[in-house]
Amino acid sequence: MSGDFDFLAGRWDVANRRLTRRHVGSDDWDEFPATMVAHRFFAGAGSFDEMTCPTRGFSGATVRIFDPVSAQWSIYWMHSQRGRLELPPVVGKFTDQVGTFYADDSDEGRPIRCRFVWSGITATSCRWEQAFSIDDGTTWETNWIMDFTRAD
């Protein structure tokens, strides 16, 4: 529903863990810090954030918009080194305080199913996970985890 991402507004410290290699059964994680500032707009029907990763030399931004007809969110990502809005968006909703969002996409030239999950949401912390499936959702490989701690 509109307002689902209101919890994210504010300043955050972010602990990132990202797989160094995907689709090969790796358990080698690259860990790096980030900071993020998030805002709400359209009375909670929209959310925008910018994440800065100083040790990796890039920033990312996310735009989330709620569709009141479908009652679903569309989430779009932008990467400072690519300079474009990444498509397709992941689309989904929150159920029992867990947000789950999906898209059909490609990774390293192969078709994938992409999943974002927002969970563990409190006033001072939350978690985001990205997973890819190469078998249409039968199995999933989590490849990026962000643990957020409120900074303000």
C-alpha positions, 0 to 999 in steps of 0.5 A: 500500500502507499506508504510502505517505504516510509520506514526508509526515509532518513539517513542510513549506514549500510553494510553491503555483502555482494557475491564476487561471482554469480551462478557458480555456487560461490560463497566468496563475498565482497564486503563494503560500507555505504551511506544512504539518504532516502526521501518519500514523495507523493504522500508516501506513494513514492520513495527515492534514495541515493547510496554512496559507496566510497570504497568502491567509487560508485553511487546508486539511486533507487526510485520506487513508485506505487500503482494504486490500481494494481496495489504494487510497487515498481522499483527502478535502479540507477548506477552512477557508472552506467548513467541510465535508468536500469530496466526492467523494474522489479514489481511487487508488494509488502505482505506481513511486513516483508516486501517481495519484488520480481522481474524477468531480466538478464545477467551476464547474457543469460535470462534470469528471474530477479527477486528483491526482498525487504525484511527485518524492518524496525525503526532503526534497521532493515535488510534488503536482499537480491537473488537471481534464479536461472531456473524460473524461480525453482531455486534462488541464489542470493547475491547481494545483501544490505543491512541498514542501520539508521544514522540519524 
